[in-house]
Amino acid sequence: MTHDELVSGAEPPGTIARPPQRRLSGLIASRAPVIALAYLLAVLLAASFAPLLTGSDPGYLDPGSRLQPMSVAHPLGTDALGRDLYARILYGGRVSLAVGFGVTVVSVAFGLLAGVLAGYFRACDRVIMQMMDGLMAIPSILLAIALVALWGGGLGTVILAISVPELPRVVRLVRSAILKARAELYVEAAISLGARPWRLLMRHLVPNTIAPLLIQGTFVFSSAMLTEAAMSFLGIGLPSEIPSWGNIMAEGRKLFQLKPGLILFAGFVLAGTILSLNLLGDAARDALDPKLASDR
Amino acid sequence: MAFYILRRILAIVPTCLAVAVIVFAILRLTPGDPATVLAGDMATPEQLAQIRAALGVDQPIHLQFVFWIGRLLQGDLGISLISQVPVTQLILDRSGPTLALAISTIVSSVVVAVPLGVAAARFRHSWLDRGLMGFSVLGFSVPVFLKGYLLVLLFAVGLRWLPVQGYTAPADSMAGFATALVLPTIALSLSYIALIARITRSSVLEIIREDYIRTARAKGVGERLVLFRHALRNAAVPILTVIGIGIATLISGVVVTESVFNLPGLGRLVVESVLARDYPVVQGLILVFAMVCILINLMVDLLYCVFDPRISY
């Protein structure tokens, strides 16, 4: 069993379907993916159109108005350096989402490549999978922290550093999809008809990885955002000139007892985003792979 | 059986080697002079020379790797650049709070989650079941440091029941030690409770359809006994699996939680060493944590045989 199968609480096929429930809890369950999607769209739009939603500059230091309470000018108050918290969270969303998206693209691209190599070419399989087992054994935040410490803390290096520990899960997924497809009759038929390796890969094998990768992609996205937040929170991530939800919370640590909002507002937005991504991933899995559908 | 154990133990050798290769590659294949990278920006020329000599950077890369592995096998992880203490010593000195937090988290998660999961399976589709499944999605999604701060806000700042931060060694005060661990353990356990309860529920649901459960019920065994004696015993394998898989995540969680609650353990040591650019310590910690993961997964695999005699390869 893989980690995600365990997490999904999947049940074996053959479960007798129950008639759909019309109770409130059933309705909430069926609407959860819709609410999740709406929330994600709202976050995405708010981050994209941040300049329209606030007149404040997230980096503007105003020592005269430090730690202000909520007001019309500063909807969520100001931080210890007098910066507008609302503006920082809006602009921070851009960075946090960019990290999630960047890590997803990088780890899926490299994971697809390595997974296809491992699944298709016997010679590569042992070496690649052994390295992936090694990577899996190293706790992800530790690995990412060490890489950022060596490479320096910019947006690009943070994305690369978080992608490395995400790789093994993608590689395993792609490899198993390729191995499963290779045993299918239509692949044997294509080989018998003389299909070249490249055509075989592109037409018959790689398309089998797309659905699982789409599902895994949402989980990579949410896990990358969590890792970035944790790293920035520890003070080893993006520099504070680039606001992300993680380093906004990191800066709130010292004054937490005095003004909990400095951590909590960004924290709730982040938790909502992660929750929505996970719900969406679960829904995508249920839709694309009914065998794994979790029991509602 | 003995053959299986031996084979399983031998199987960790290539994984350990892969970890060593990765850690070595990360440090050595980074652009620039590894000695300057290792020493950091603040190094004096003497420190630089000391590191160059220790690394043997004038040797070819494969020889460097062999020498490095040789020292690792003797338990020599190098010397801290900042405190000049052997890394092995430093890690041993700081492991107390981390071990305490990790063990209390695993124990309390299992103790809370397994009965919850069995109850959710027994009363399937009840409010308990639905609530638990909802809670488990939430448990994964809220970052551990946010849980930590919410708990501090509620129980330490608001109700003043427990200390906000800090650590007391058990030798100084057992009560202080216990109270210091309560909030970090809860913060860290929540996602494990979610994970283990979920897997317990689904494996009990799966097992409950087996023939021997029907037999047990047919001969008149009470429902509670059926669940706890027959079903749970067989659910142990997936629960163990999830603990094994969760160890790497647990260590990541420990690193963050120690920072939230200011516990002077290995997690703080990682952060301090990275910020101080004390690379031998960072490298040593990564290796030690990876070995812990590998060994715990080995133990989990070996325990499978105890719980399910059918498993033998």
Interface residues (C-beta under 8 A of the other chain):
Chain A: M1 H3 L6 V7 G9 A10 E11 P12 S25 Q130 M131 D133 G134 L135 M136 A137 I138 P139 S140 I141 L142 L143 I145 A146 L147 A149 L150 W151 S222 L226 A229 A230 F233 L234 G235 I236 M249 F256 Q257 P260 I263 L264 G267 F268 L270 A271 I274 L275 N278 L279 D282 D295
Chain B: P14 T15 L17 A18 V19 V21 I22 V23 I26 L27 T30 V37 R130 M133 S136 V137 L138 F140 S141 V142 P143 V144 F145 L146 Y149 L150 V152 L153 V157 V164 L195 R198 I199 R201 S202 L205 E206 P238 T241 V242 I245 A248 T249 I251 S252 V255 V256 S259 V270 V271 V274 L275 R277 Y279 V282 Q283 L285 I286 F289 A290 C293 I294 N297
